[in-house]
Amino acid sequence: MSDEEMKKELELLRAENAALKKTSAKGLSLKVSEKGGLSIYGLGRFPVTLYKEQWKKLLDMSDDIRAFMQANDAQLKTKE
């Protein structure tokens, strides 16, 4: 491998490393599953995978979920 090729490879690896660090800083990542569902990684041990319609229903309920969480705050546990 020539010096020029090594420099190009090093630049690519640095860019890839920076992209990976940016993703891991959030701690969450998205992926389309083999069956066409949307998976979110980083919430727990296993990904949360739902189909598009399910995600839309869940996201439409976000205000209700927040209100429920606030109303039941004393009973809900926090995982750190």
Secondary structure by P-SEA (a helix, b strand, c coil): ccaaaaaaaaaaaaaaaaaaaaaaaacbbbbbcccbbbbbcccccccccccaaaaaaaaaaaaaaaaaaaaacccccccc
